[in-house]
Amino acid sequence: MERDGNRPGSGSRPGSRGALGIAGANISVKESLEILQNASKSSEKALEVQKEARAAVASMKEASAKFEQTVAEAEKTCQKGSSLDEKWEEFKAKFEALNRMAVEKIMGLGGGSSDL
């Protein structure tokens, strides 16, 4: 069966009911209002979700910044610890040298020999 391209609902014109796949369908005003209300609710929900997503991104950025700060502080602490280890080793070496010198002086004063 052929359709007449000039008949309403034939689907030949863009935007006609036939072009939307609802040839001959009648939508009541009530149904139209419900569709519009649902679309409005969907838009509101989308805006709400966008707002929540933006808040989540901001929270993640803040957490990331805090994490980077913590890492930087930990690195500084490790560097201080490394520096302290170096100073401790330097102190021990000087202290051992001082002890050797003291033992040598004591041994030299007493005239004895040392097996150290």
Secondary structure, 3 states (H helix, E strand, C coil): CCCCCCCCCCCCCCCCCCCCCCCCCCCCHHHHHHHHHHHHHHHHHHHHHHHHHHHHHHHHHHHHHHHHHHHHHHHHHHHHHHHHHHHHHHHHHHHHHHHHHHHHHHHHHHCCCCCC
